Amino acid sequence: MGEYRDSANRLSFTLSERSDDFRAFADRMTALHGEAIQKLSGLDQAYWDFEVNGATVVLHADVFAGVSIHVEDGSREGLLREIARELTA
């Protein structure tokens, strides 16, 4: 699991280098935190939003970058770390 920050200093975690693993992470996220509140999927990317304790957590797949997770507004780093650990345990 890789940790990185974007240009706005928002924390994200790479869960897998393979975008094919997205469905397994999405199923685990659903089992742990309920159904996605929004699902956007295209040919080479997917964004699924989950509401977790008042925060929008985004599970993202990109054919070139793999699977990652972040909190939409960049807040709640502790929550994001906890979810990333749950998903990769």
Buried (B, 14 or more C-beta within 10 A) or exposed (E): EEEEEEEEEBBBBBBBEEBEBBEBBBEBBBEEBEEBEEEEEEEEBBBBBBBBEEBBBBBBBBBEEBBBBBBEEBBBEEBBEEBBEEBEE
